[in-house]
């Protein structure tokens, strides 16, 4: 089961609304269950360098089916996933990537958000996920 384009666009709209509410400009990426890009939005004025980061956050969240911030905690020196960010052509292991589940709890994709603090990135990503 995959996220639909309609669902992805709805998640992006909610994430953009939250981003505006907290006065940030974000890059927002949605991938399907196979980690393929389904939808992307770069808000006017969002950092160009965050384009790739948002897509990699979405892919990372889907590859491991967990929030990227959790992966970051597990990838610190001495932790079981140390250096994992060097796999899969580069992962992003700080907050802003969140898996997306359907009503049955199955993972159908993920969202990745980048353009502000990692705390704001996560808040905006969560806002997008809550619409599904």
ChimeraX attribute file (.defattr): number of C-alpha atoms within 10 A of each C-alpha:
attribute: neighborCount
match mode: 1-to-1
recipient: residues
	/A:1	12
	/A:2	18
	/A:3	20
	/A:4	15
	/A:5	14
	/A:6	11
	/A:7	17
	/A:8	26
	/A:9	18
	/A:10	16
	/A:11	27
	/A:12	27
	/A:13	17
	/A:14	20
	/A:15	28
	/A:16	25
	/A:17	15
	/A:18	19
	/A:19	24
	/A:20	14
	/A:21	10
	/A:22	12
	/A:23	11
	/A:24	19
	/A:25	19
	/A:26	29
	/A:27	30
	/A:28	34
	/A:29	31
	/A:30	34
	/A:31	30
	/A:32	25
	/A:33	21
	/A:34	14
	/A:35	20
	/A:36	15
	/A:37	17
	/A:38	18
	/A:39	20
	/A:40	20
	/A:41	19
	/A:42	20
	/A:43	16
	/A:44	9
	/A:45	11
	/A:46	18
	/A:47	15
	/A:48	12
	/A:49	11
	/A:50	18
	/A:51	21
	/A:52	14
	/A:53	23
	/A:54	29
	/A:55	28
	/A:56	27
	/A:57	33
	/A:58	33
	/A:59	33
	/A:60	28
	/A:61	30
	/A:62	28
	/A:63	17
	/A:64	11
	/A:65	19
	/A:66	16
	/A:67	26
	/A:68	28
	/A:69	21
	/A:70	15
	/A:71	25
	/A:72	19
	/A:73	16
	/A:74	17
	/A:75	18
	/A:76	14
	/A:77	10
	/A:78	8
	/A:79	11
	/A:80	12
	/A:81	14
	/A:82	15
	/A:83	15
	/A:84	17
	/A:85	16
	/A:86	10
	/A:87	8
	/A:88	11
	/A:89	7
	/A:90	14
	/A:91	22
	/A:92	25
	/A:93	24
	/A:94	19
	/A:95	26
	/A:96	31
	/A:97	39
	/A:98	29
	/A:99	30
	/A:100	32
	/A:101	20
	/A:102	14
	/A:103	7
	/A:104	6
	/A:105	8
	/A:106	13
	/A:107	18
	/A:108	19
	/A:109	31
	/A:110	36
	/A:111	37
	/A:112	37
	/A:113	38
	/A:114	32
	/A:115	25
	/A:116	20
	/A:117	12
	/A:118	16
	/A:119	13
	/A:120	21
	/A:121	26
	/A:122	24
	/A:123	18
	/A:124	32
	/A:125	35
	/A:126	24
	/A:127	19
	/A:128	30
	/A:129	23
	/A:130	12
	/A:131	15
	/A:132	14
